[in-house]
Amino acid sequence: MSQAISKPSLSMKQVLIFGGLMVTMSMGIRHGFGLFNLPITLENGWGRETFALTIALQNLIWGAVQPVTGALADRYGAFKIMIAGGVLYALGLFGMAISTDALNFTLAGGLLIGLAQTATTYSVVYGILGRNVPADKRVWAMGIAAAAGSFGQFLMIPTEQGLLSSFGPQNALILLALMASLMIPTAFMLREKNFVYTHNLGDQTIKEALKEALRNPSFRLLTLGYFVCGFQVVFIAVHLAPYLKDLSAIYPSVGAPAVATTALALIGLFNIFGTYSAGILGQRFPKRYLLSAIYLGRSIAITGFVLLPLSPMTTYIFAAIMGFLWLSTIPLTNGIVAQIFGVKYLTMLSGLVFFSHQLGSFCGAFLGGYLFDRTGSYLIVWEIAIALGVFAFLVNLPVKERALHRVAHA
């Protein structure tokens, strides 16, 4: 049987800096896609459903292929995987820029960027963290990496709005493609020189690890909760800007592009504090209770946002609260996976639970556009997001965080 073995070859500082930079670029660019929704659909004469389907497909492919990419990274190391991801990311953005046909746009933005994200985001970076960071600092380090993704959102939202305003959507996407190509040299800084793959009799195989995880009740509950996370954050990221624009007829002050841009940037800013705090708190308190509190807090925040009169200030307060709760689920969820199953197949198992997250992302992105085109309102989707948050609050409570006891093979 086979086993992936890697003695720590990267310092914790190196992993945090360059792993954080990789996530900053990958997550930062994608968080700004919502700003392109109206400019691209209006310029090409498409309905919002077309753009929503592209982002939904991107998230679905990201989730569906992530376990495979994770298994390849666990088997061969993350270095080559991240290089391929950087290339695909740049090609996908360039393809979105030059596409005037809806199908080509969806293939570029959905297929290529979806594949790219499997190789450049949290699961692969967390696999490197798991192999090179001591166990007693692992959840904290995951929080740092997640905070880097949040900083990317805070940095890239105003950057992308500036590119849109100055150069238009097509040229803005081309410039983003050039930025994405910087992931390639970053991958070289995360090359694990001591990573080897050896064969040891009695070790757990990938197939055995998958069966073990899928049969574990806590793993299944985590995947259900993660579905909700994906639904909520991607719906808000993609549809908040057009939602504010639609309601500007009733609340004129929220219609300016600066309001949506500021709100999305605030989500990124407060997410830095939220994910860092989750990493610290996850070392001291049961992570399942922290996850439940996050999901319940989201439902309360969304309820207040929908029911209260809309203004720039209420929008910014909502963005700050949601930002604090935005990606703080990531270090906690992955920390529980590592705690239960260990780090040998962490990239693959993180990718598997992440698939549920991306199914939720697909539903949040697509239903937002689909139901809006048919009802002229986002209200139904907001209500679904609230109900799902309460559901996730409940399903995370029974999760057991203790490590599995395995009997060695004969």
HELIX and SHEET records of a PDB file:
HELIX    1   1 MET A   12  HIS A   31  1                                  20    
HELIX    2   2 PHE A   33  PHE A   36  5                                   4    
HELIX    3   3 ASN A   37  ASN A   44  1                                   8    
HELIX    4   4 ARG A   48  TYR A   76  1                                  29    
HELIX    5   5 ALA A   78  ILE A   98  1                                  21    
HELIX    6   6 ALA A  102  THR A  106  1                                   5    
HELIX    7   7 LEU A  107  LEU A  112  3                                   6    
HELIX    8   8 ILE A  113  THR A  120  1                                   8    
HELIX    9   9 TYR A  122  ASN A  132  1                                  11    
HELIX   10  10 ALA A  135  LYS A  137  5                                   3    
HELIX   11  11 ARG A  138  ALA A  180  1                                  43    
HELIX   12  12 MET A  183  PHE A  188  1                                   6    
HELIX   13  13 ILE A  206  LEU A  214  1                                   9    
HELIX   14  14 PRO A  217  ASP A  246  1                                  30    
HELIX   15  15 LEU A  247  ALA A  249  5                                   3    
HELIX   16  16 PRO A  252  VAL A  254  5                                   3    
HELIX   17  17 PRO A  257  LEU A  281  1                                  25    
HELIX   18  18 LYS A  287  LEU A  307  1                                  21    
HELIX   19  19 PRO A  312  LEU A  325  1                                  14    
HELIX   20  20 THR A  329  PHE A  341  1                                  13    
HELIX   21  21 LEU A  346  THR A  375  1                                  30    
HELIX   22  22 LEU A  379  ASN A  396  1                                  18    
SHEET    1   A 2 SER A   2  SER A   6  0                                        
SHEET    2   A 2 PHE A 195  HIS A 199 -1                                        
END                                                                             
